Amino acid sequence: DVLEAYLGEAAQVRRMYSDLLEQAIWYLRMAKLAHDELETFYSAAMDFDAVERRRVRVRQEIEAQAARPRP
């Protein structure tokens, strides 16, 4: 039967999928740990007021562009 010929291959593919998914989750976990560690260095030096001022200015520029009539 054709279906039975692929059952073993399908099981192998499921195992590979599961293994690769676990590996991807591990890498994401490691990336998050690295991110958190790096964040401890730059967050203390970050000027959040300046970031907020810049955010407001960029938003105003975007809204001004969106309000302009299109040709």
VENKA-V600811 format. One record per helix or strand. SS is the DSSP state (A for helix, B for strand). FROM is the first residue (numbers start at 0). LEN is the number of residues. If there is no record, write none. Layout:
# VENKA-V600811
ss=SS from=FROM len=LEN
ss=SS from=FROM len=LEN
This chain:
# VENKA-V600811
ss=A from=1 len=41
ss=A from=47 len=20
